[in-house]
Amino acid sequence: MEESAFNALADAELARIEAALESCGADIDIEPKPGGVLEIEFENGTKMIINRHTAAREIWVAAKSGGFHFRPDGGRWLATRDGAELYAMLSELVRQQSGAAVSLSAG
């Protein structure tokens, strides 16, 4: 996939992630940063970073419990390690860091 096509795909997904996080009900602050980065700060002071990694053609998530890489596959983003779906994983990571049960979806 060409770099520009990947960046457009990843940026659209990051916008969907931001919208899903905004409406999930958890007490979080989301700050979009230049270059395809979302910085999420939780009420307890912990942070999560979600960003596009153009060279690897992946979306990366850095959470308190570790780092996760996701690649586009048939309209979904799947973890390179275990095939977990991006929004299912984000739901669990947000629950772990916020203590709130959330269910995120692409919209």
Secondary structure, 3 states (H helix, E strand, C coil): CCHHHHHHHHHHHHHHHHHHHHCCCCCEEEEEECCCEEEEEECCCCEEEEEEECCCCEEEEEECCEEEEEEEECCEEEECCCCCEHHHHHHHHHHHHHCCCCCCCCC
